[in-house]
Each structure stands twice: as structure tokens, then as C-alpha cells.
Amino acid sequence: MRKVAIVPAFDEQGAIGGVIDEIAAFDPTIDVLVVDDASGDATAAVAVSHGATVLRLPFNLGIGGAVQAGFRYAAKYDYDIAMRVDGDGQHDPSEFASLLDVVLAGDADICVGSRFAGTDGFRSSAARRVGIRILARTVSMLTGQRVTDTTSGFQVLNRRAVELFAEDYPHDYPEVEAAVMVHKHRLRLVEVPVRMRERVVGRSSIRGARTFYYMAKVMLAILIGSLRRRATPLEER
Amino acid sequence: MNVLATGQTPLTISIAAAVASLLLLLVVFELIRSRRLRERYALLWLLTGLVLLALSLWRGGLNTMAGWFGVQTYPPAVLFAVALLFVLAVLLHYSTVISKLADQNVVLAQRLALVELELSARGAPTPAQLLEPDAAGAPETPVT
């Protein structure tokens, strides 16, 4: 059972080392792949010095493109399990245990750590919470399954989910659309409550007025995405 | 008097519009000839120029069309409307072209990153290192 942790990072030289160390502390057999999304700082060098493999993108692709590059890596090198964790330190890799249990037990193809599916421990701005709520409602409606946190980048995926996302992954705000995609491909998505930390270093990529821009873009993407015919379940291709 | 009776297109407008359409066609032809414009992107422009030229020269047709659309006082307005429609079509076409290029760009960047990682894992200098041999501590590039 080979596992790879995919860590997308953009200008996270302050946080990336800690994230890699925490993954190693959780399970030293996990290969850590840091996807450096053309950072201007020393993110790649710090990651290498902490023992991670670094995939350096030639120019900034944004979170979706960076994560997909990681999935392509996982698919290319035949990993059985891919674990996603953000490079800014807001996720606690020790929480991977409960997500891994679900996927390894075969109960889900993709298991998402949700901030809202139970325990607290995460506070966010009111506007963001409302936005996340609206997106969660929409996705729940479209997929007929209760989804509480559509923006979580803390996930464990099995081989089938990795292969799907290596081929086709949304660009800008990928977790939301991915939830709809997963449903259309008849993969099983399960949420598990996790605690998340406040960002220690750096700033969120989505803030202020851009929140509305992203909301509009994502709503357009998931509403049209749900009308798309191309969603052939993997096994029927 | 017919309610839909239309005005006439002034001759000067027809001449000016025809000259402008011809100029557009000439520029597009020249761009194709000098290989600065690919044929597949030029087709819409050629169509635009031809339709506008036809409507400029065929004055009776323009007046009739104006009648259809209830443009009673100033038939050349139809010319503007048609031109605007074609420009919108060209712009929309470009948006699809840009979207496709952007998607291909992402795939290229990802594959390049994977290839570079594989090369460096095998100890071979990556293209980036070959460009800056000192910075990345890559093996000496052979001097020929």
C-alpha cells in the first residue's frame, strides 16, 4: 500500500516545512509531494530540505492546476492512496487517521475532512461561512447527498478517484466542482469531521470582494457542470 | 402609404461602407498571405467583410431588409446591426479559442513539471538547469 501526500503550495516558505514534518510524524512511510505553484520565495528549497519531493510548475496555475499536477504524479507512479493537505498549515495531518480508515475500509472513494460535519474548532469570517453554506446547500441539492464543507482541501482519495482527477479536474475553486464530478462518476464521497487551525502564516487566496467573484464563477461552474453529459462513469468507458 | 415603407440609403454611405468592407477584406488577405493570420481564424473575418460588402453594394436589398425589421427612417442602421452581430460572433469565437489554449497550457505545464522531476530523479540536468547551469548545480554542459 503506497501512499503519497499531495501538498499544493504557493509562497509558503514559512509553513511548508512544518507541514512536511507533521506528515512524517503521522506516518513516515508516506511519500510527500509538494507541488510548488511557481512560488517566488524559497518554498521549493525548504520543502526539499525537509525531505519532500518537489514538483515545480513552470508558472502559476492556481490551486486546481497544482492539485491536478499532484494527481497526475500519483497516477503516473502508481500510488494506491493520495492524501491532500494544504501547504499553509491549516490542516493537522494527524487527523488523516480517521479519513484513511474510511477509504481503506472501502466505504468511500474520496473522504473529505469537513469543518462543519460535527466538531467545532474552526472559526471563519461571517461572509465566508455564508458563502460556504450556500455552496454546500447547492452541491447537496445537485448530488442528493448531504455535503457540509465543499471547500475543504483535506482529503484522502483511492486509486479510482485519483485516476478520475488526473484526467479531469476543475480549475479555480476545485473542491466544490469536484464534489459534483465525483457524484456524476458514481464515486462515493464521505465526509468526516476534522478540526482545522487558523492560518498561521500567509493569507488566504480568496478574500474580500474576490469572494463574490469566486462565488459567481463557482455557481456557474457547478450548475452548468451538472448539466454536462460527458460524465461517463469510469468503469463504462 | 405603406406603414413599412422605408427611407433610402444615401449613396455616400453605400460607397463609404463598400470601401471600408473592401479595406477589411484586403487587410485580412494580406495577413493570411504573410502568415500572420491562420486560415481557420480568418474565415469569420472574411465572411464578415463579404457580407458587409454585399449589403453596401446591394442597396435595394439593404432597404428591403430594413423594411423587414421595421427600420423606417434610416436603412444603414441595419448595416451597423449586421456588423455588430459579426463582431460579437468573432469575439465569442476568440473566447472559445482562448479557453482551449488556457486548458492546453495547464496540461503542458503539468507534464513539463512531471518530466523535469523525472529527469532530475535520474540525475540528468533538467531543461531549466541547462539554461542556468551554475544556479542549480547541474553537471557541466558539454562544450562543443
Interface residues (C-beta under 8 A of the other chain):
Chain A: V35 T53 V54 L55 R56 L57 P58 F59 L61 G65 Q68 A69 R72 Y73 K76 H171
Chain B: V106 A109 Q110 R111 L112 A113 L114 E116 L117
